[in-house]
Amino acid sequence: MNKVIFILLIAIFTASSSWAGSPKAGDTAPGFSLESVSGEKHTLSELKGKVVLIGMFHICVPCMNQAMEFEKVREALGTDKLVVLGINTSGDSKNAVQDYLAGFPEPISFPYLLDPEHSVHKAYTQRDMPTVLIIDAEGILRARSPSVGADQLIPYLKKLL
């Protein structure tokens, strides 16, 4: 009985400590280098000087809805100082992601990246689906949220631009 309790305590401690290590607002955003579904390479470090809005997505309806909200943000704020990225963090194949994107009610115009190694999922300890990240021009994670509408994102991002 004591062994079972000890094993459960170790499992709980291990799980909670891995969540505790996830980056939070004010931390330097973990870097990444990923390829988009169209074959372009995107590296977070190359985006320094711009505000970066990231959607950590899977193939699901809530993620599609969040991507549509991102499209509204991109249209409202432009792309001079803002970069919008979608990242498939579940490791789905390029073909599966392309099929998923083809089913959107409207096409998106921002890069949609593939993460076959789950590197972004691991680096940011993704918990919610979708997860929205906002990284400022200096590479600092400013916000992390589950799904959020364009009406909330636009005023927040304007303050960072």
C-alpha positions as CSV (number, residue, x, y, z in Angstrom):
1,M,0.0,0.0,0.0
2,N,2.8,2.5,0.9
3,K,4.5,1.7,-2.4
4,V,1.3,2.5,-4.3
5,I,1.0,5.9,-2.5
6,F,4.7,6.6,-3.1
7,I,4.4,5.9,-6.8
8,L,1.3,8.1,-7.1
9,L,3.0,10.9,-5.3
10,I,6.0,10.6,-7.6
11,A,3.7,10.6,-10.7
12,I,1.8,13.7,-9.4
13,F,5.0,15.6,-8.6
14,T,6.5,14.7,-12.0
15,A,3.4,15.9,-13.9
16,S,3.0,19.1,-11.9
17,S,6.7,20.0,-12.2
18,S,6.5,19.6,-16.0
19,W,3.5,22.1,-16.1
20,A,5.4,24.4,-13.8
21,G,8.2,24.7,-16.3
22,S,6.0,26.0,-19.1
23,P,6.8,29.6,-20.2
24,K,4.5,32.2,-18.8
25,A,4.0,35.9,-19.5
26,G,7.2,37.8,-19.1
27,D,9.5,34.8,-20.0
28,T,11.6,34.7,-23.1
29,A,9.6,32.8,-25.7
30,P,11.2,29.5,-26.6
31,G,12.5,29.5,-30.2
32,F,11.5,27.2,-33.0
33,S,12.2,26.6,-36.7
34,L,9.4,25.0,-38.6
35,E,8.3,24.5,-42.2
36,S,4.9,25.7,-43.5
37,V,2.5,23.6,-45.5
38,S,3.7,25.5,-48.6
39,G,7.4,24.6,-47.8
40,E,8.7,27.9,-46.4
41,K,10.9,27.8,-43.3
42,H,9.9,30.1,-40.4
43,T,12.1,30.7,-37.4
44,L,11.0,32.7,-34.4
45,S,14.4,34.4,-34.0
46,E,14.1,35.9,-37.5
47,L,10.8,37.6,-36.4
48,K,12.5,39.7,-33.7
49,G,11.3,43.3,-34.1
50,K,7.8,42.2,-34.9
51,V,4.9,41.2,-32.7
52,V,4.0,37.5,-33.3
53,L,0.5,36.1,-32.8
54,I,0.6,32.3,-32.7
55,G,-2.1,29.7,-32.7
56,M,-1.1,26.3,-31.5
57,F,-3.7,24.1,-33.3
58,H,-4.8,20.6,-34.0
59,I,-7.2,19.4,-36.6
60,C,-10.4,20.4,-34.9
61,V,-13.4,22.9,-35.2
62,P,-12.3,25.1,-32.3
63,C,-8.9,25.5,-33.9
64,M,-10.5,26.4,-37.3
65,N,-12.7,29.0,-35.5
66,Q,-9.6,30.5,-33.9
67,A,-7.8,30.6,-37.2
68,M,-10.7,32.5,-38.6
69,E,-10.4,35.0,-35.7
70,F,-6.7,35.4,-36.5
71,E,-7.6,36.2,-40.1
72,K,-9.8,39.0,-38.9
73,V,-6.9,40.3,-36.7
74,R,-4.5,40.2,-39.7
75,E,-6.9,42.0,-41.9
76,A,-7.5,44.7,-39.2
77,L,-3.9,45.3,-38.2
78,G,-1.9,44.5,-41.3
79,T,1.4,42.7,-41.5
80,D,4.0,45.5,-41.2
81,K,4.7,45.0,-37.5
82,L,2.6,41.9,-36.9
83,V,3.2,38.3,-37.9
84,V,0.4,35.7,-37.6
85,L,1.3,32.0,-37.5
86,G,-0.7,28.9,-37.1
87,I,1.1,25.8,-35.9
88,N,-0.2,22.3,-36.1
89,T,1.3,21.0,-32.9
90,S,-0.2,17.5,-33.0
91,G,2.2,16.2,-35.6
92,D,-0.4,15.6,-38.3
93,S,0.9,14.9,-41.8
94,K,1.2,17.7,-44.4
95,N,-1.6,16.1,-46.5
96,A,-3.9,15.9,-43.5
97,V,-3.3,19.5,-42.6
98,Q,-3.8,20.6,-46.2
99,D,-7.1,18.7,-46.4
100,Y,-8.1,20.3,-43.1
101,L,-7.3,23.9,-44.3
102,A,-9.2,23.2,-47.6
103,G,-12.3,22.7,-45.5
104,F,-12.2,26.2,-43.9
105,P,-15.1,28.4,-44.7
106,E,-12.6,31.0,-46.1
107,P,-9.0,30.6,-46.9
108,I,-6.4,31.9,-44.4
109,S,-3.6,34.1,-45.6
110,F,-1.1,33.5,-42.8
111,P,1.5,30.7,-42.7
112,Y,0.4,27.4,-41.3
113,L,3.4,25.5,-39.9
114,L,3.9,21.8,-39.4
115,D,5.5,20.5,-36.1
116,P,6.1,16.8,-36.8
117,E,8.4,16.5,-33.8
118,H,5.9,18.2,-31.4
119,S,8.7,20.7,-30.5
120,V,6.4,23.7,-30.0
121,H,3.9,21.6,-28.1
122,K,6.7,20.5,-25.7
123,A,8.5,23.8,-25.5
124,Y,5.3,25.7,-24.5
125,T,3.6,22.8,-22.6
126,Q,0.4,23.1,-24.5
127,R,-2.7,22.5,-22.3
128,D,-5.6,24.1,-24.1
129,M,-6.8,23.5,-27.6
130,P,-6.4,25.9,-29.3
131,T,-3.7,27.9,-27.4
132,V,-3.1,31.5,-28.4
133,L,0.4,33.0,-27.8
134,I,1.5,36.6,-28.2
135,I,5.2,37.4,-28.4
136,D,6.4,41.0,-28.3
137,A,9.0,42.5,-30.6
138,E,11.8,41.7,-28.2
139,G,10.9,38.0,-28.1
140,I,9.1,38.0,-24.7
141,L,5.9,36.0,-24.2
142,R,3.3,38.6,-23.3
143,A,0.1,36.5,-23.3
144,R,-1.0,32.9,-23.3
145,S,-4.7,32.1,-23.6
146,P,-7.2,29.5,-24.7
147,S,-9.4,30.5,-27.6
148,V,-9.9,34.3,-27.8
149,G,-11.8,36.5,-30.3
150,A,-10.5,39.1,-32.6
151,D,-12.4,41.8,-30.7
152,Q,-10.2,41.1,-27.7
153,L,-7.0,40.4,-29.6
154,I,-7.0,43.6,-31.7
155,P,-7.0,46.2,-28.8
156,Y,-4.3,44.2,-26.9
157,L,-2.1,43.8,-30.0
158,K,-2.4,47.5,-30.9
159,K,-0.8,48.3,-27.5
160,L,2.2,46.2,-28.5
161,L,2.6,47.5,-32.1
